[in-house]
Amino acid sequence: MITITLNCRHCASENLVRHGRTANGKQRYLCRDCQRSSRENPEPNGYTPAAREQILRAYEERSSLRGLERTFQVSRKTVSVWIKKSMPHSQR
């Protein structure tokens, strides 16, 4: 039998108990010391750099923001923020 010891990401305590599952089926844990919950291997919720680059290239080829929203299922506001961050400071 293999035993894996998990530590709380917030307080580094080993006093964790299983605390249900997330919406995508991953195990959640509750720290009994700091009363905060977390996952074993958290992943960022954002888009990969490759997907982001693909969406920005489509925008540069004159696709509308609404068209990008329909095609890539990404918010127009998200694309607007990416565009502003990718522009050189002198063009703003």
ABEGO torsion letter per residue (X at the ends): XBBBBBBBAAAGBABBBBAEBBAAGBBBBBBAAAGBBBBABBBBABBBAAAAAAAAAAAAAGBBAAAAAAAAGBBAAAAAAAAAAABBAAAX
